[in-house]
Amino acid sequence: MTKDNLPGPSDSGTATCRTWALGNPMGEHAGNLPMLLRRVADQMEHDGMKPMDILALTVDQEMTAEGPWWSVQVFWSPDADDEGGRT
């Protein structure tokens, strides 16, 4: 296989995806997943995100010496509901 024939990501054209991540502060509340999910929901409401704007959410746990530390990454597109095909 030549360098020009290597597989790779397809052209996404004009599609846009934005992302942000939120984690609990290290310490006493680092392992409190319900608190983190409420904080994520609050941030989404604060930012004015509509349900159809959300493309994906990932929840990740990192084990530390003090126990689990949770984080959430949000993938969204403010124009997702305008692209059609998403109902």
MARMI-224579 format. One record per atom (N, C-alpha, C): x, y, z. Coordinates in steps of 0.05 Angstrom, whole numbers, plus 5000, padded with zeros to 4 digits. Layout:
REM residues N
XYZ;...
//
This chain:
REM residues 87
501749775000;500050005000;501850255000;501250434982;502850674981;501750885000;503451075005;502651295024;500051425016;499551454990;497151594980;494651424984;494951154988;492650974991;492050905020;493351045039;492850975067;489951055074;488650885090;485950955099;486151185118;483951335119;483951565137;481151665140;480751885154;478051995157;476952095131;474352065128;473052165104;472752465106;472352595084;471952885083;469252945096;469253115117;466853185131;465453425118;466653525097;465353755084;465153995102;462754105104;462354335121;461254265149;461054005155;460053925181;461754035203;460454115224;461854225247;461054065272;462954025289;462453905315;464154055335;462854135356;464154265378;464254075402;466154125420;466353945443;467354105467;466454015490;467554115515;467353885536;469053905556;469153695576;468853825604;467753665621;467353755649;468053525667;469553575688;470253365708;469753475735;469353295754;469053375782;471753475791;471753655810;474253745822;475453505838;478053485837;479453275852;478853325882;478753105897;478153135925;475652985933;474253085953;472052955965;469852875945;469353035924;467052985906;467952865879;470452785877;471452685851;469952445841;468952275860;467552025852;464552055851;463552295854;460652335855;459552375826;458852155813;457852165786;455152305783;453252265801;450752415799;451152715799;452952805817;453553095818;454653195791;456453045779;457653125754;455453135732;453752935731;451652935710;449753175714;449153245738;447553485743;448953735734;451553745739;453153985730;453253995699;453553765686;453453765657;450753865647;448553765658;445953845650;445554145654;446454245677;446254535683;447854695662;450254605655;451854745635;450554745608;449354515600;447954495574;445654695573;444054715595;441854905596;442955185595;445055245610;446255515611;447155595583;448255405568;449255465541;446955475520;444555405528;442255415510;442255185490;443454965497;443554735478;440754605477;439954535453;437454395448;438054095446;436153925453;436753635452;437853545425;436853655403;437753565377;440553675371;441653855387;444353955383;446453755392;445653575410;447553385422;448053155403;450553115397;451352895379;452152655396;453552695418;454452475435;455452575462;455352405481;456552455507;458252215514;460552265525;462252045534;462752085564;462451875579;462951875608;465451705613;467451815627;469951675631;470651675660;471851465669;472751435696;475751385697;477151545712;480051495717;480351415746;481851195750;482351105777;484751255788;484451375811;486551515825;487051385852;489051465866;489651355892;487351395912;485851615907;483551675924;480951545915;480951405893;478551285882;477951395854;475451345844;474751425817;474551725814;475351825791;475052105783;473552105756;471152225756;469452215733;469652465716;469252435690;469152665671;467152595649;466052805637;464152775615;465152955592;465052855568;465653015544;463053035528;462353275519;459953325504;460753405476;459553265456;459953335428;457353445418;457353675406;454853805398;455253975373;453054025360;453054195336;450654375338;451054635339;448754825342;446954815318;447854705296;446154695272;445254405266;445454225285;444853945279;442053905270;440054045281;437354005273;436654135246;438554295235;438154415209;439254245187;440754035193;442053865173;440253655161;437853625172;436053425162;436753145170;434852965168;435352685174;435452625204;435352815221;435452775250;432752855262;431152655269;428552715281;428352575308;
//
